[in-house]
Amino acid sequence: MTRMMLRFNRLLRDETGDVPGWVLITLMTAGLVLIIWALAGPALSGVFQQAMDRVSSF
């Protein structure tokens, strides 16, 4: 029983994988991409449409 408790305690103190930190970074990055996309999406769509119209007119 003591050996199992020591192993469990060692696993709790092990910080080799910071999963919550990576999850937070991933969620924050996805949030920033969505915000930027929401703000710049219509402008980028307009620029793309203008470029396609110019190419189509040739």
PDBQT receptor file of N, H, CA, C and O in Angstrom, charges set to zero:
ATOM      1  N   MET A   1       0.820  -1.190   0.000  1.00  0.00    +0.000 N 
ATOM      2  CA  MET A   1       0.000   0.000   0.000  1.00  0.00    +0.000 C 
ATOM      3  C   MET A   1       0.866   1.257   0.000  1.00  0.00    +0.000 C 
ATOM      4  O   MET A   1       0.561   2.228  -0.692  1.00  0.00    +0.000 OA
ATOM      5  N   THR A   2       1.949   1.232   0.781  1.00  0.00    +0.000 N 
ATOM      6  H   THR A   2       2.196   0.442   1.343  1.00  0.00    +0.000 HD
ATOM      7  CA  THR A   2       2.815   2.397   0.871  1.00  0.00    +0.000 C 
ATOM      8  C   THR A   2       3.493   2.678  -0.466  1.00  0.00    +0.000 C 
ATOM      9  O   THR A   2       3.648   3.833  -0.861  1.00  0.00    +0.000 OA
ATOM     10  N   ARG A   3       3.894   1.619  -1.157  1.00  0.00    +0.000 N 
ATOM     11  H   ARG A   3       3.768   0.680  -0.836  1.00  0.00    +0.000 HD
ATOM     12  CA  ARG A   3       4.546   1.786  -2.464  1.00  0.00    +0.000 C 
ATOM     13  C   ARG A   3       3.579   2.450  -3.445  1.00  0.00    +0.000 C 
ATOM     14  O   ARG A   3       3.978   3.309  -4.232  1.00  0.00    +0.000 OA
ATOM     15  N   MET A   4       2.319   2.052  -3.396  1.00  0.00    +0.000 N 
ATOM     16  H   MET A   4       1.995   1.354  -2.756  1.00  0.00    +0.000 HD
ATOM     17  CA  MET A   4       1.318   2.643  -4.277  1.00  0.00    +0.000 C 
ATOM     18  C   MET A   4       1.079   4.119  -3.932  1.00  0.00    +0.000 C 
ATOM     19  O   MET A   4       0.917   4.947  -4.828  1.00  0.00    +0.000 OA
ATOM     20  N   MET A   5       1.058   4.440  -2.658  1.00  0.00    +0.000 N 
ATOM     21  H   MET A   5       1.190   3.767  -1.930  1.00  0.00    +0.000 HD
ATOM     22  CA  MET A   5       0.877   5.831  -2.227  1.00  0.00    +0.000 C 
ATOM     23  C   MET A   5       2.061   6.692  -2.682  1.00  0.00    +0.000 C 
ATOM     24  O   MET A   5       1.870   7.822  -3.132  1.00  0.00    +0.000 OA
ATOM     25  N   LEU A   6       3.280   6.160  -2.566  1.00  0.00    +0.000 N 
ATOM     26  H   LEU A   6       3.435   5.242  -2.201  1.00  0.00    +0.000 HD
ATOM     27  CA  LEU A   6       4.460   6.913  -3.007  1.00  0.00    +0.000 C 
ATOM     28  C   LEU A   6       4.421   7.159  -4.510  1.00  0.00    +0.000 C 
ATOM     29  O   LEU A   6       4.745   8.250  -4.979  1.00  0.00    +0.000 OA
ATOM     30  N   ARG A   7       4.022   6.139  -5.257  1.00  0.00    +0.000 N 
ATOM     31  H   ARG A   7       3.758   5.253  -4.877  1.00  0.00    +0.000 HD
ATOM     32  CA  ARG A   7       3.949   6.302  -6.710  1.00  0.00    +0.000 C 
ATOM     33  C   ARG A   7       2.886   7.338  -7.088  1.00  0.00    +0.000 C 
ATOM     34  O   ARG A   7       3.118   8.179  -7.956  1.00  0.00    +0.000 OA
ATOM     35  N   PHE A   8       1.738   7.277  -6.446  1.00  0.00    +0.000 N 
ATOM     36  H   PHE A   8       1.549   6.594  -5.741  1.00  0.00    +0.000 HD
ATOM     37  CA  PHE A   8       0.668   8.233  -6.708  1.00  0.00    +0.000 C 
ATOM     38  C   PHE A   8       1.121   9.654  -6.361  1.00  0.00    +0.000 C 
ATOM     39  O   PHE A   8       0.838  10.596  -7.101  1.00  0.00    +0.000 OA
ATOM     40  N   ASN A   9       1.813   9.805  -5.253  1.00  0.00    +0.000 N 
ATOM     41  H   ASN A   9       2.043   9.040  -4.651  1.00  0.00    +0.000 HD
ATOM     42  CA  ASN A   9       2.324  11.110  -4.834  1.00  0.00    +0.000 C 
ATOM     43  C   ASN A   9       3.342  11.638  -5.840  1.00  0.00    +0.000 C 
ATOM     44  O   ASN A   9       3.351  12.830  -6.150  1.00  0.00    +0.000 OA
ATOM     45  N   ARG A  10       4.192  10.759  -6.347  1.00  0.00    +0.000 N 
ATOM     46  H   ARG A  10       4.184   9.791  -6.095  1.00  0.00    +0.000 HD
ATOM     47  CA  ARG A  10       5.190  11.155  -7.345  1.00  0.00    +0.000 C 
ATOM     48  C   ARG A  10       4.511  11.607  -8.633  1.00  0.00    +0.000 C 
ATOM     49  O   ARG A  10       4.951  12.564  -9.269  1.00  0.00    +0.000 OA
ATOM     50  N   LEU A  11       3.436  10.917  -9.017  1.00  0.00    +0.000 N 
ATOM     51  H   LEU A  11       3.078  10.139  -8.500  1.00  0.00    +0.000 HD
ATOM     52  CA  LEU A  11       2.700  11.305 -10.222  1.00  0.00    +0.000 C 
ATOM     53  C   LEU A  11       2.024  12.668 -10.059  1.00  0.00    +0.000 C 
ATOM     54  O   LEU A  11       1.944  13.443 -11.012  1.00  0.00    +0.000 OA
ATOM     55  N   LEU A  12       1.545  12.953  -8.863  1.00  0.00    +0.000 N 
ATOM     56  H   LEU A  12       1.610  12.323  -8.089  1.00  0.00    +0.000 HD
ATOM     57  CA  LEU A  12       0.903  14.245  -8.622  1.00  0.00    +0.000 C 
ATOM     58  C   LEU A  12       1.900  15.393  -8.711  1.00  0.00    +0.000 C 
ATOM     59  O   LEU A  12       1.550  16.489  -9.149  1.00  0.00    +0.000 OA
ATOM     60  N   ARG A  13       3.132  15.149  -8.300  1.00  0.00    +0.000 N 
ATOM     61  H   ARG A  13       3.417  14.259  -7.944  1.00  0.00    +0.000 HD
ATOM     62  CA  ARG A  13       4.136  16.207  -8.311  1.00  0.00    +0.000 C 
ATOM     63  C   ARG A  13       4.822  16.342  -9.658  1.00  0.00    +0.000 C 
ATOM     64  O   ARG A  13       5.535  17.320  -9.882  1.00  0.00    +0.000 OA
ATOM     65  N   ASP A  14       4.629  15.389 -10.565  1.00  0.00    +0.000 N 
ATOM     66  H   ASP A  14       4.050  14.595 -10.383  1.00  0.00    +0.000 HD
ATOM     67  CA  ASP A  14       5.275  15.411 -11.873  1.00  0.00    +0.000 C 
ATOM     68  C   ASP A  14       4.655  16.505 -12.737  1.00  0.00    +0.000 C 
ATOM     69  O   ASP A  14       3.438  16.532 -12.920  1.00  0.00    +0.000 OA
ATOM     70  N   GLU A  15       5.477  17.405 -13.267  1.00  0.00    +0.000 N 
ATOM     71  H   GLU A  15       6.466  17.384 -13.117  1.00  0.00    +0.000 HD
ATOM     72  CA  GLU A  15       4.979  18.515 -14.086  1.00  0.00    +0.000 C 
ATOM     73  C   GLU A  15       5.497  18.435 -15.512  1.00  0.00    +0.000 C 
ATOM     74  O   GLU A  15       5.701  19.467 -16.152  1.00  0.00    +0.000 OA
ATOM     75  N   THR A  16       5.712  17.228 -16.019  1.00  0.00    +0.000 N 
ATOM     76  H   THR A  16       5.547  16.390 -15.498  1.00  0.00    +0.000 HD
ATOM     77  CA  THR A  16       6.247  17.101 -17.372  1.00  0.00    +0.000 C 
ATOM     78  C   THR A  16       5.223  17.480 -18.430  1.00  0.00    +0.000 C 
ATOM     79  O   THR A  16       5.608  17.918 -19.514  1.00  0.00    +0.000 OA
ATOM     80  N   GLY A  17       3.945  17.328 -18.156  1.00  0.00    +0.000 N 
ATOM     81  H   GLY A  17       3.632  16.972 -17.275  1.00  0.00    +0.000 HD
ATOM     82  CA  GLY A  17       2.926  17.679 -19.134  1.00  0.00    +0.000 C 
ATOM     83  C   GLY A  17       1.984  18.715 -18.566  1.00  0.00    +0.000 C 
ATOM     84  O   GLY A  17       1.263  18.448 -17.605  1.00  0.00    +0.000 OA
ATOM     85  N   ASP A  18       1.989  19.903 -19.160  1.00  0.00    +0.000 N 
ATOM     86  H   ASP A  18       2.575  20.120 -19.940  1.00  0.00    +0.000 HD
ATOM     87  CA  ASP A  18       1.121  20.972 -18.678  1.00  0.00    +0.000 C 
ATOM     88  C   ASP A  18      -0.100  21.050 -19.590  1.00  0.00    +0.000 C 
ATOM     89  O   ASP A  18      -0.255  22.002 -20.355  1.00  0.00    +0.000 OA
ATOM     90  N   VAL A  19      -0.955  20.051 -19.504  1.00  0.00    +0.000 N 
ATOM     91  H   VAL A  19      -0.829  19.278 -18.883  1.00  0.00    +0.000 HD
ATOM     92  CA  VAL A  19      -2.116  19.970 -20.396  1.00  0.00    +0.000 C 
ATOM     93  C   VAL A  19      -3.050  21.161 -20.232  1.00  0.00    +0.000 C 
ATOM     94  O   VAL A  19      -3.452  21.732 -21.246  1.00  0.00    +0.000 OA
ATOM     95  N   PRO A  20      -3.424  21.574 -19.022  1.00  0.00    +0.000 N 
ATOM     96  CA  PRO A  20      -4.333  22.725 -18.914  1.00  0.00    +0.000 C 
ATOM     97  C   PRO A  20      -3.757  23.992 -19.551  1.00  0.00    +0.000 C 
ATOM     98  O   PRO A  20      -4.504  24.788 -20.120  1.00  0.00    +0.000 OA
ATOM     99  N   GLY A  21      -2.460  24.182 -19.464  1.00  0.00    +0.000 N 
ATOM    100  H   GLY A  21      -1.853  23.535 -19.002  1.00  0.00    +0.000 HD
ATOM    101  CA  GLY A  21      -1.838  25.345 -20.097  1.00  0.00    +0.000 C 
ATOM    102  C   GLY A  21      -1.975  25.311 -21.602  1.00  0.00    +0.000 C 
ATOM    103  O   GLY A  21      -2.302  26.323 -22.223  1.00  0.00    +0.000 OA
ATOM    104  N   TRP A  22      -1.724  24.139 -22.203  1.00  0.00    +0.000 N 
ATOM    105  H   TRP A  22      -1.459  23.317 -21.699  1.00  0.00    +0.000 HD
ATOM    106  CA  TRP A  22      -1.848  24.017 -23.660  1.00  0.00    +0.000 C 
ATOM    107  C   TRP A  22      -3.290  24.157 -24.104  1.00  0.00    +0.000 C 
ATOM    108  O   TRP A  22      -3.563  24.730 -25.159  1.00  0.00    +0.000 OA
ATOM    109  N   VAL A  23      -4.207  23.642 -23.317  1.00  0.00    +0.000 N 
ATOM    110  H   VAL A  23      -3.985  23.176 -22.461  1.00  0.00    +0.000 HD
ATOM    111  CA  VAL A  23      -5.624  23.788 -23.663  1.00  0.00    +0.000 C 
ATOM    112  C   VAL A  23      -6.011  25.262 -23.634  1.00  0.00    +0.000 C 
ATOM    113  O   VAL A  23      -6.715  25.738 -24.526  1.00  0.00    +0.000 OA
ATOM    114  N   LEU A  24      -5.558  25.982 -22.621  1.00  0.00    +0.000 N 
ATOM    115  H   LEU A  24      -4.987  25.596 -21.896  1.00  0.00    +0.000 HD
ATOM    116  CA  LEU A  24      -5.856  27.404 -22.523  1.00  0.00    +0.000 C 
ATOM    117  C   LEU A  24      -5.267  28.177 -23.697  1.00  0.00    +0.000 C 
ATOM    118  O   LEU A  24      -5.936  29.039 -24.266  1.00  0.00    +0.000 OA
ATOM    119  N   ILE A  25      -4.032  27.882 -24.063  1.00  0.00    +0.000 N 
ATOM    120  H   ILE A  25      -3.488  27.182 -23.601  1.00  0.00    +0.000 HD
ATOM    121  CA  ILE A  25      -3.395  28.555 -25.202  1.00  0.00    +0.000 C 
ATOM    122  C   ILE A  25      -4.167  28.261 -26.486  1.00  0.00    +0.000 C 
ATOM    123  O   ILE A  25      -4.387  29.159 -27.299  1.00  0.00    +0.000 OA
ATOM    124  N   THR A  26      -4.577  27.010 -26.669  1.00  0.00    +0.000 N 
ATOM    125  H   THR A  26      -4.398  26.280 -26.008  1.00  0.00    +0.000 HD
ATOM    126  CA  THR A  26      -5.316  26.634 -27.879  1.00  0.00    +0.000 C 
ATOM    127  C   THR A  26      -6.660  27.349 -27.944  1.00  0.00    +0.000 C 
ATOM    128  O   THR A  26      -7.043  27.861 -28.996  1.00  0.00    +0.000 OA
ATOM    129  N   LEU A  27      -7.373  27.385 -26.827  1.00  0.00    +0.000 N 
ATOM    130  H   LEU A  27      -7.061  26.970 -25.972  1.00  0.00    +0.000 HD
ATOM    131  CA  LEU A  27      -8.673  28.060 -26.816  1.00  0.00    +0.000 C 
ATOM    132  C   LEU A  27      -8.541  29.561 -27.032  1.00  0.00    +0.000 C 
ATOM    133  O   LEU A  27      -9.357  30.163 -27.729  1.00  0.00    +0.000 OA
ATOM    134  N   MET A  28      -7.523  30.163 -26.441  1.00  0.00    +0.000 N 
ATOM    135  H   MET A  28      -6.860  29.673 -25.874  1.00  0.00    +0.000 HD
ATOM    136  CA  MET A  28      -7.319  31.600 -26.628  1.00  0.00    +0.000 C 
ATOM    137  C   MET A  28      -6.954  31.916 -28.074  1.00  0.00    +0.000 C 
ATOM    138  O   MET A  28      -7.413  32.917 -28.622  1.00  0.00    +0.000 OA
ATOM    139  N   THR A  29      -6.140  31.079 -28.691  1.00  0.00    +0.000 N 
ATOM    140  H   THR A  29      -5.767  30.265 -28.246  1.00  0.00    +0.000 HD
ATOM    141  CA  THR A  29      -5.772  31.278 -30.095  1.00  0.00    +0.000 C 
ATOM    142  C   THR A  29      -6.997  31.144 -30.990  1.00  0.00    +0.000 C 
ATOM    143  O   THR A  29      -7.202  31.951 -31.897  1.00  0.00    +0.000 OA
ATOM    144  N   ALA A  30      -7.804  30.132 -30.736  1.00  0.00    +0.000 N 
ATOM    145  H   ALA A  30      -7.637  29.476 -30.000  1.00  0.00    +0.000 HD
ATOM    146  CA  ALA A  30      -9.017  29.953 -31.532  1.00  0.00    +0.000 C 
ATOM    147  C   ALA A  30      -9.960  31.140 -31.351  1.00  0.00    +0.000 C 
ATOM    148  O   ALA A  30     -10.594  31.578 -32.311  1.00  0.00    +0.000 OA
ATOM    149  N   GLY A  31     -10.057  31.659 -30.137  1.00  0.00    +0.000 N 
ATOM    150  H   GLY A  31      -9.542  31.303 -29.357  1.00  0.00    +0.000 HD
ATOM    151  CA  GLY A  31     -10.896  32.834 -29.891  1.00  0.00    +0.000 C 
ATOM    152  C   GLY A  31     -10.400  34.054 -30.637  1.00  0.00    +0.000 C 
ATOM    153  O   GLY A  31     -11.192  34.797 -31.217  1.00  0.00    +0.000 OA
ATOM    154  N   LEU A  32      -9.086  34.265 -30.625  1.00  0.00    +0.000 N 
ATOM    155  H   LEU A  32      -8.443  33.661 -30.153  1.00  0.00    +0.000 HD
ATOM    156  CA  LEU A  32      -8.522  35.402 -31.363  1.00  0.00    +0.000 C 
ATOM    157  C   LEU A  32      -8.757  35.274 -32.863  1.00  0.00    +0.000 C 
ATOM    158  O   LEU A  32      -9.066  36.261 -33.532  1.00  0.00    +0.000 OA
ATOM    159  N   VAL A  33      -8.611  34.072 -33.390  1.00  0.00    +0.000 N 
ATOM    160  H   VAL A  33      -8.360  33.270 -32.847  1.00  0.00    +0.000 HD
ATOM    161  CA  VAL A  33      -8.851  33.861 -34.821  1.00  0.00    +0.000 C 
ATOM    162  C   VAL A  33     -10.308  34.167 -35.157  1.00  0.00    +0.000 C 
ATOM    163  O   VAL A  33     -10.588  34.805 -36.172  1.00  0.00    +0.000 OA
ATOM    164  N   LEU A  34     -11.225  33.723 -34.328  1.00  0.00    +0.000 N 
ATOM    165  H   LEU A  34     -10.998  33.204 -33.503  1.00  0.00    +0.000 HD
ATOM    166  CA  LEU A  34     -12.644  33.993 -34.590  1.00  0.00    +0.000 C 
ATOM    167  C   LEU A  34     -12.964  35.481 -34.525  1.00  0.00    +0.000 C 
ATOM    168  O   LEU A  34     -13.736  35.985 -35.341  1.00  0.00    +0.000 OA
ATOM    169  N   ILE A  35     -12.381  36.181 -33.565  1.00  0.00    +0.000 N 
ATOM    170  H   ILE A  35     -11.755  35.771 -32.903  1.00  0.00    +0.000 HD
ATOM    171  CA  ILE A  35     -12.626  37.624 -33.445  1.00  0.00    +0.000 C 
ATOM    172  C   ILE A  35     -12.061  38.373 -34.645  1.00  0.00    +0.000 C 
ATOM    173  O   ILE A  35     -12.730  39.230 -35.221  1.00  0.00    +0.000 OA
ATOM    174  N   ILE A  36     -10.832  38.048 -35.018  1.00  0.00    +0.000 N 
ATOM    175  H   ILE A  36     -10.288  37.351 -34.550  1.00  0.00    +0.000 HD
ATOM    176  CA  ILE A  36     -10.212  38.713 -36.175  1.00  0.00    +0.000 C 
ATOM    177  C   ILE A  36     -10.981  38.394 -37.447  1.00  0.00    +0.000 C 
ATOM    178  O   ILE A  36     -11.198  39.272 -38.281  1.00  0.00    +0.000 OA
ATOM    179  N   TRP A  37     -11.396  37.135 -37.597  1.00  0.00    +0.000 N 
ATOM    180  H   TRP A  37     -11.219  36.422 -36.919  1.00  0.00    +0.000 HD
ATOM    181  CA  TRP A  37     -12.144  36.733 -38.776  1.00  0.00    +0.000 C 
ATOM    182  C   TRP A  37     -13.487  37.464 -38.838  1.00  0.00    +0.000 C 
ATOM    183  O   TRP A  37     -13.921  37.875 -39.915  1.00  0.00    +0.000 OA
ATOM    184  N   ALA A  38     -14.141  37.624 -37.698  1.00  0.00    +0.000 N 
ATOM    185  H   ALA A  38     -13.789  37.290 -36.823  1.00  0.00    +0.000 HD
ATOM    186  CA  ALA A  38     -15.427  38.317 -37.673  1.00  0.00    +0.000 C 
ATOM    187  C   ALA A  38     -15.268  39.784 -38.052  1.00  0.00    +0.000 C 
ATOM    188  O   ALA A  38     -16.128  40.347 -38.730  1.00  0.00    +0.000 OA
ATOM    189  N   LEU A  39     -14.179  40.403 -37.619  1.00  0.00    +0.000 N 
ATOM    190  H   LEU A  39     -13.481  39.946 -37.068  1.00  0.00    +0.000 HD
ATOM    191  CA  LEU A  39     -13.962  41.818 -37.929  1.00  0.00    +0.000 C 
ATOM    192  C   LEU A  39     -13.464  42.032 -39.357  1.00  0.00    +0.000 C 
ATOM    193  O   LEU A  39     -13.901  42.966 -40.031  1.00  0.00    +0.000 OA
ATOM    194  N   ALA A  40     -12.567  41.187 -39.816  1.00  0.00    +0.000 N 
ATOM    195  H   ALA A  40     -12.213  40.429 -39.269  1.00  0.00    +0.000 HD
ATOM    196  CA  ALA A  40     -11.936  41.400 -41.122  1.00  0.00    +0.000 C 
ATOM    197  C   ALA A  40     -12.608  40.606 -42.237  1.00  0.00    +0.000 C 
ATOM    198  O   ALA A  40     -12.305  40.830 -43.408  1.00  0.00    +0.000 OA
ATOM    199  N   GLY A  41     -13.503  39.692 -41.909  1.00  0.00    +0.000 N 
ATOM    200  H   GLY A  41     -13.749  39.510 -40.957  1.00  0.00    +0.000 HD
ATOM    201  CA  GLY A  41     -14.129  38.845 -42.922  1.00  0.00    +0.000 C 
ATOM    202  C   GLY A  41     -14.835  39.607 -44.029  1.00  0.00    +0.000 C 
ATOM    203  O   GLY A  41     -14.580  39.336 -45.203  1.00  0.00    +0.000 OA
ATOM    204  N   PRO A  42     -15.707  40.545 -43.708  1.00  0.00    +0.000 N 
ATOM    205  CA  PRO A  42     -16.387  41.279 -44.782  1.00  0.00    +0.000 C 
ATOM    206  C   PRO A  42     -15.423  42.076 -45.672  1.00  0.00    +0.000 C 
ATOM    207  O   PRO A  42     -15.603  42.128 -46.889  1.00  0.00    +0.000 OA
ATOM    208  N   ALA A  43     -14.418  42.686 -45.079  1.00  0.00    +0.000 N 
ATOM    209  H   ALA A  43     -14.272  42.644 -44.090  1.00  0.00    +0.000 HD
ATOM    210  CA  ALA A  43     -13.448  43.447 -45.876  1.00  0.00    +0.000 C 
ATOM    211  C   ALA A  43     -12.651  42.516 -46.790  1.00  0.00    +0.000 C 
ATOM    212  O   ALA A  43     -12.426  42.832 -47.958  1.00  0.00    +0.000 OA
ATOM    213  N   LEU A  44     -12.229  41.379 -46.263  1.00  0.00    +0.000 N 
ATOM    214  H   LEU A  44     -12.412  41.121 -45.315  1.00  0.00    +0.000 HD
ATOM    215  CA  LEU A  44     -11.482  40.426 -47.091  1.00  0.00    +0.000 C 
ATOM    216  C   LEU A  44     -12.357  39.840 -48.192  1.00  0.00    +0.000 C 
ATOM    217  O   LEU A  44     -11.880  39.587 -49.298  1.00  0.00    +0.000 OA
ATOM    218  N   SER A  45     -13.617  39.627 -47.897  1.00  0.00    +0.000 N 
ATOM    219  H   SER A  45     -14.005  39.833 -46.998  1.00  0.00    +0.000 HD
ATOM    220  CA  SER A  45     -14.543  39.131 -48.911  1.00  0.00    +0.000 C 
ATOM    221  C   SER A  45     -14.707  40.154 -50.033  1.00  0.00    +0.000 C 
ATOM    222  O   SER A  45     -14.763  39.792 -51.208  1.00  0.00    +0.000 OA
ATOM    223  N   GLY A  46     -14.784  41.431 -49.662  1.00  0.00    +0.000 N 
ATOM    224  H   GLY A  46     -14.739  41.724 -48.707  1.00  0.00    +0.000 HD
ATOM    225  CA  GLY A  46     -14.890  42.484 -50.674  1.00  0.00    +0.000 C 
ATOM    226  C   GLY A  46     -13.654  42.568 -51.543  1.00  0.00    +0.000 C 
ATOM    227  O   GLY A  46     -13.761  42.727 -52.759  1.00  0.00    +0.000 OA
ATOM    228  N   VAL A  47     -12.491  42.465 -50.943  1.00  0.00    +0.000 N 
ATOM    229  H   VAL A  47     -12.404  42.336 -49.955  1.00  0.00    +0.000 HD
ATOM    230  CA  VAL A  47     -11.227  42.498 -51.704  1.00  0.00    +0.000 C 
ATOM    231  C   VAL A  47     -11.165  41.308 -52.651  1.00  0.00    +0.000 C 
ATOM    232  O   VAL A  47     -10.770  41.454 -53.808  1.00  0.00    +0.000 OA
ATOM    233  N   PHE A  48     -11.551  40.139 -52.171  1.00  0.00    +0.000 N 
ATOM    234  H   PHE A  48     -11.872  40.021 -51.231  1.00  0.00    +0.000 HD
ATOM    235  CA  PHE A  48     -11.545  38.947 -53.017  1.00  0.00    +0.000 C 
ATOM    236  C   PHE A  48     -12.525  39.097 -54.176  1.00  0.00    +0.000 C 
ATOM    237  O   PHE A  48     -12.212  38.726 -55.307  1.00  0.00    +0.000 OA
ATOM    238  N   GLN A  49     -13.695  39.632 -53.902  1.00  0.00    +0.000 N 
ATOM    239  H   GLN A  49     -13.949  39.934 -52.984  1.00  0.00    +0.000 HD
ATOM    240  CA  GLN A  49     -14.694  39.802 -54.958  1.00  0.00    +0.000 C 
ATOM    241  C   GLN A  49     -14.209  40.797 -56.013  1.00  0.00    +0.000 C 
ATOM    242  O   GLN A  49     -14.412  40.576 -57.206  1.00  0.00    +0.000 OA
ATOM    243  N   GLN A  50     -13.574  41.883 -55.588  1.00  0.00    +0.000 N 
ATOM    244  H   GLN A  50     -13.408  42.063 -54.618  1.00  0.00    +0.000 HD
ATOM    245  CA  GLN A  50     -13.013  42.855 -56.536  1.00  0.00    +0.000 C 
ATOM    246  C   GLN A  50     -11.952  42.205 -57.407  1.00  0.00    +0.000 C 
ATOM    247  O   GLN A  50     -11.924  42.417 -58.619  1.00  0.00    +0.000 OA
ATOM    248  N   ALA A  51     -11.084  41.420 -56.797  1.00  0.00    +0.000 N 
ATOM    249  H   ALA A  51     -11.107  41.247 -55.813  1.00  0.00    +0.000 HD
ATOM    250  CA  ALA A  51     -10.039  40.745 -57.568  1.00  0.00    +0.000 C 
ATOM    251  C   ALA A  51     -10.643  39.781 -58.580  1.00  0.00    +0.000 C 
ATOM    252  O   ALA A  51     -10.185  39.713 -59.720  1.00  0.00    +0.000 OA
ATOM    253  N   MET A  52     -11.655  39.045 -58.179  1.00  0.00    +0.000 N 
ATOM    254  H   MET A  52     -12.027  39.100 -57.252  1.00  0.00    +0.000 HD
ATOM    255  CA  MET A  52     -12.301  38.101 -59.113  1.00  0.00    +0.000 C 
ATOM    256  C   MET A  52     -13.007  38.836 -60.248  1.00  0.00    +0.000 C 
ATOM    257  O   MET A  52     -12.993  38.382 -61.392  1.00  0.00    +0.000 OA
ATOM    258  N   ASP A  53     -13.634  39.991 -59.925  1.00  0.00    +0.000 N 
ATOM    259  H   ASP A  53     -13.646  40.360 -58.996  1.00  0.00    +0.000 HD
ATOM    260  CA  ASP A  53     -14.290  40.775 -60.976  1.00  0.00    +0.000 C 
ATOM    261  C   ASP A  53     -13.282  41.312 -61.982  1.00  0.00    +0.000 C 
ATOM    262  O   ASP A  53     -13.545  41.332 -63.184  1.00  0.00    +0.000 OA
ATOM    263  N   ARG A  54     -12.135  41.744 -61.488  1.00  0.00    +0.000 N 
ATOM    264  H   ARG A  54     -11.922  41.727 -60.511  1.00  0.00    +0.000 HD
ATOM    265  CA  ARG A  54     -11.091  42.253 -62.406  1.00  0.00    +0.000 C 
ATOM    266  C   ARG A  54     -10.533  41.150 -63.277  1.00  0.00    +0.000 C 
ATOM    267  O   ARG A  54     -10.274  41.362 -64.461  1.00  0.00    +0.000 OA
ATOM    268  N   VAL A  55     -10.345  39.976 -62.704  1.00  0.00    +0.000 N 
ATOM    269  H   VAL A  55     -10.556  39.803 -61.742  1.00  0.00    +0.000 HD
ATOM    270  CA  VAL A  55      -9.837  38.855 -63.498  1.00  0.00    +0.000 C 
ATOM    271  C   VAL A  55     -10.884  38.414 -64.520  1.00  0.00    +0.000 C 
ATOM    272  O   VAL A  55     -10.543  38.065 -65.650  1.00  0.00    +0.000 OA
ATOM    273  N   SER A  56     -12.122  38.428 -64.132  1.00  0.00    +0.000 N 
ATOM    274  H   SER A  56     -12.398  38.711 -63.213  1.00  0.00    +0.000 HD
ATOM    275  CA  SER A  56     -13.198  37.995 -65.028  1.00  0.00    +0.000 C 
ATOM    276  C   SER A  56     -13.402  38.958 -66.186  1.00  0.00    +0.000 C 
ATOM    277  O   SER A  56     -13.872  38.555 -67.250  1.00  0.00    +0.000 OA
ATOM    278  N   SER A  57     -13.056  40.222 -65.992  1.00  0.00    +0.000 N 
ATOM    279  H   SER A  57     -12.674  40.549 -65.127  1.00  0.00    +0.000 HD
ATOM    280  CA  SER A  57     -13.295  41.217 -67.044  1.00  0.00    +0.000 C 
ATOM    281  C   SER A  57     -12.283  41.113 -68.178  1.00  0.00    +0.000 C 
ATOM    282  O   SER A  57     -12.499  41.709 -69.233  1.00  0.00    +0.000 OA
ATOM    283  N   PHE A  58     -11.211  40.393 -68.004  1.00  0.00    +0.000 N 
ATOM    284  H   PHE A  58     -11.036  39.908 -67.147  1.00  0.00    +0.000 HD
ATOM    285  CA  PHE A  58     -10.223  40.252 -69.089  1.00  0.00    +0.000 C 
ATOM    286  C   PHE A  58     -10.740  39.383 -70.141  1.00  0.00    +0.000 C 
ATOM    287  O   PHE A  58     -10.056  39.144 -71.136  1.00  0.00    +0.000 OA
TER     288      PHE A  58
